[in-house]
Amino acid sequence: MTGPRVPSVEEEGESSAGATVGSTQRDREEETAQEHAPEISIEERRAKFGLRCAAQISEGQCSNPAVIPCQICQLVAYCTEECMKRDAEHHSRECPPPTEPPSRSEPTSEIPDDPVKDMGVFWANYAATDILNLAANEGAEYNGLLRVLLTGTFGLRHLIYSVVALPETASPLLHVTISEMELPHLYRTLLSLLILRKGIEINMDPYEVADLVTHVWYSYKWPSHVMDFIKNQLAADFQPFTGEEEVYVLSPGEDPCRIYPYDSDKMPLVIGFSLPYWEAITTYLKETIDQQPIHRDREQDVNAYGEPLENAFARMSPSRVAGLVKWRQTGLMLAYGDSALPHVYLNP
């Protein structure tokens, strides 16, 4: 029986040389193709990002793709030199310098950045924290029950941060109780939970749900799609506030409260209010909001509770600081160059 033929050293060398020649030829062809490939201008590449021209025209914001950035701040862009010149006077009032040392920035608040002296501000004076830290406590593969009580300022932000930080191998069952002490925090928490619950129920894109909740938290005016979602999707969820719900006394000596359950397989929710808070919310939902006091109160809040820009410069890039300043001016959580015109409904 004859075994398989083994190539000689000379044949192996010829084969290797042939492969090298073929590889070299392909490399040359690729280099030639790259040399003769049409060059895409930086303007065309920028246009693919979808940023609209920041100039304001008679019809509103210019709808052409933005390709020419402001050379000072690099935060807004325009479609043509003409649009840039047309918007120069308006943009010059808000165009931040590319960098500004902390020593030159003026503090906007005398409130110290101290969690002990938190004055009940909605965002508090400290960042959200991972209150579960599951990997270091119950373990990264824990799938049992956890009962959580949140009583600080706007505890929902800590809950969301903790859920996002859960290890991929963990699947705990969370029973969370959130106790808010002030009406604005209570209203934001309730509305945020109803939006999150409805988003899960109708299989909504998580990024769209996050956009809705972000506007509820941070924007003092809402775009139309936020108000449309609340009116169309949450109308039934607000029915308890339009009627007389049964009053419960949880234990002897406790104040009576109203309790209403929202059943769901994925995110069941039970809300309970003391009678004064229940009446305050029902009254709040029926009131007509006057815009002038809202503008004045917001300016006072920024001055009283805004984080000093000294602190912001110490931990943020110049572009993020510029976005923070823009948010303080407009009260809208938007990318720096986005138009504020679609935001027409006051955040109640």
JODA-V634641 format. One record per residue. N is the residue number from 1. PSI is psi as a letter, one per 20 degrees, with the letter a starting at -180 (* if undefined). Layout:
n | psi
N | PSI
N | PSI
This chain:
n | psi
1 | p
2 | p
3 | r
4 | q
5 | p
6 | p
7 | q
8 | r
9 | h
10 | g
11 | h
12 | g
13 | g
14 | g
15 | g
16 | g
17 | h
18 | g
19 | h
20 | g
21 | g
22 | g
23 | g
24 | h
25 | g
26 | g
27 | g
28 | h
29 | h
30 | g
31 | g
32 | g
33 | h
34 | h
35 | h
36 | j
37 | q
38 | p
39 | p
40 | p
41 | q
42 | h
43 | g
44 | h
45 | h
46 | h
47 | h
48 | i
49 | i
50 | j
51 | p
52 | q
53 | p
54 | i
55 | q
56 | p
57 | a
58 | h
59 | i
60 | b
61 | p
62 | p
63 | j
64 | q
65 | p
66 | p
67 | i
68 | o
69 | q
70 | p
71 | i
72 | g
73 | h
74 | k
75 | h
76 | q
77 | r
78 | r
79 | h
80 | r
81 | h
82 | g
83 | h
84 | g
85 | h
86 | h
87 | j
88 | g
89 | g
90 | g
91 | h
92 | h
93 | h
94 | j
95 | o
96 | q
97 | q
98 | h
99 | q
100 | o
101 | q
102 | h
103 | i
104 | i
105 | q
106 | p
107 | q
108 | j
109 | q
110 | j
111 | p
112 | q
113 | m
114 | o
115 | h
116 | h
117 | k
118 | p
119 | k
120 | j
121 | q
122 | g
123 | i
124 | r
125 | k
126 | q
127 | r
128 | q
129 | q
130 | n
131 | i
132 | g
133 | l
134 | h
135 | h
136 | i
137 | e
138 | h
139 | q
140 | i
141 | j
142 | p
143 | k
144 | a
145 | p
146 | p
147 | p
148 | p
149 | p
150 | o
151 | i
152 | a
153 | o
154 | m
155 | i
156 | h
157 | h
158 | h
159 | g
160 | g
161 | g
162 | h
163 | g
164 | h
165 | j
166 | p
167 | q
168 | h
169 | i
170 | q
171 | m
172 | q
173 | o
174 | p
175 | o
176 | p
177 | p
178 | p
179 | o
180 | q
181 | i
182 | q
183 | g
184 | g
185 | g
186 | g
187 | g
188 | g
189 | g
190 | g
191 | g
192 | g
193 | h
194 | h
195 | g
196 | g
197 | g
198 | h
199 | g
200 | h
201 | h
202 | j
203 | l
204 | q
205 | p
206 | h
207 | h
208 | h
209 | g
210 | h
211 | g
212 | g
213 | h
214 | g
215 | h
216 | h
217 | g
218 | h
219 | p
220 | i
221 | q
222 | q
223 | r
224 | h
225 | h
226 | g
227 | h
228 | g
229 | g
230 | g
231 | g
232 | h
233 | h
234 | j
235 | g
236 | h
237 | h
238 | j
239 | h
240 | h
241 | i
242 | i
243 | a
244 | o
245 | q
246 | q
247 | p
248 | q
249 | o
250 | h
251 | q
252 | p
253 | i
254 | q
255 | q
256 | q
257 | r
258 | p
259 | p
260 | p
261 | q
262 | o
263 | q
264 | q
265 | h
266 | h
267 | m
268 | q
269 | p
270 | p
271 | q
272 | p
273 | q
274 | q
275 | g
276 | g
277 | h
278 | g
279 | h
280 | g
281 | g
282 | h
283 | g
284 | h
285 | h
286 | i
287 | q
288 | p
289 | p
290 | p
291 | h
292 | g
293 | h
294 | g
295 | g
296 | g
297 | h
298 | g
299 | h
300 | h
301 | g
302 | g
303 | h
304 | h
305 | i
306 | q
307 | p
308 | p
309 | h
310 | g
311 | h
312 | g
313 | h
314 | h
315 | j
316 | q
317 | r
318 | h
319 | h
320 | h
321 | g
322 | h
323 | h
324 | g
325 | g
326 | g
327 | h
328 | h
329 | g
330 | h
331 | j
332 | p
333 | n
334 | q
335 | q
336 | g
337 | j
338 | q
339 | q
340 | i
341 | h
342 | i
343 | o
344 | i
345 | p
346 | p
347 | o
348 | *
